Each structure stands twice: as C-alpha cells, then as structure tokens.
Amino acid sequence: MRNLTMLSACLLAACGGAGEEKKAEQAQAATVEAGQWETSFEVTAFRSTDKTTPAVKAAVGDKESGPTCIPAGGEASPPGELFAGPGYKCQTQSSYIRNGRINVSLKCTRAGINGDMMQTVQGSYTGTGFEGTVETLTYLSGPGDFAMTRKITGRKTGATCAAAEEPGLEKSGSRGG
C-alpha cells in the first residue's frame, strides 16, 4: 500500500512537472516574436452572400503565401496584414495574443474592391509559429459580397526584416483574391 501511495505521489509530481514546462514555454512565447515571417493561407470555404458574383475570385483549395515584417519594439500586436494575407490593408479592431492564443478582429480593404472586409482570426501560437482560421465577411457598397474561411499557418523566417519588397507576392494555385 505504501508503494502505491509513493507511486501516486511520483505520478502527480511528474504531471505537475509537465505542467510547469508548458507554463514556461507559454511564458517564453508571451507574444509573436518580431522579425520576418512567412504566412500561408488555404481557402477552406467560399460563397457569395448576396447571390452575385463575388468581388474576389477564389475557390476551395486555393493557396497563397507572402512575407510580413513584425517590427522590433513596434506595435503591441503584429500588423493585421500578417493575419489577413497578401494584398490586404488592415486596421486592427481588437487583438488578444497571449497565453498561446490568438483572437484578432480586423477591418480590411483591398485594391479594386469598394467596401470593408471584416476578418476574424482564431488560433494558437508559439514565439516562432502559429496556426488558425481566418473568417472573412464583406460589406461592399455594390454587389460582390462574400464569406470566406481560410486555414492560416505562419512561421518566423528571420530575426530581422528583409528589405521592403514590391507588392508582387508568390501565389500557388490561386485564381486571385
């Protein structure tokens, strides 16, 4: 019986130790680190919300990726473009990036589209990587409203940001958008 009690105590201590390691890892990754990042997106759902041709051309399975810089000592949270994707200009409406969780709301625009694109991001992160889901819903001044869901993954590719690049980002299998 005494051995069983000692075994239980050891197992509890081991479990507690694993929890402490997890807490230390999360404390280390208090935020998404500054530097150069590569973010990839894959469309998992896409539909018109006003029964017209959507303002962007996209289909389930389309993929795109692009670089984003998170400046050192800059904003409290990463720029919205990190989570929105290539071609978007965004304002962060709300941002919770703590304890390994990402919950961000963005108000975005895109060249050639007249209106707002609201995006919400839900996911998880470590200091050098993240994954999650981006939900987009549009409020356009004319026809073309759509809803889109994308899987997002990001990884840090450098400690410092690359020189400013021209807007022509790599796309693979994408039909635009």
Buried (B, 14 or more C-beta within 10 A) or exposed (E): EEEEEEEEEEEEEEEEEEEEEEEEEBEEBEEBBBBBBBBBBBBBEBEBBBEEEBBBEBEEEBBBBBBBBBEEEEEEBBBBBBBBBBBBBBEBEEBEBBEBEBBBBBBBBBEEBEBBBBBBBEBEBBBBBBBBBBBBBBEBEEEBBBBBBBBBBBEBEEEEBEEEEEEEBEBEEBEEB
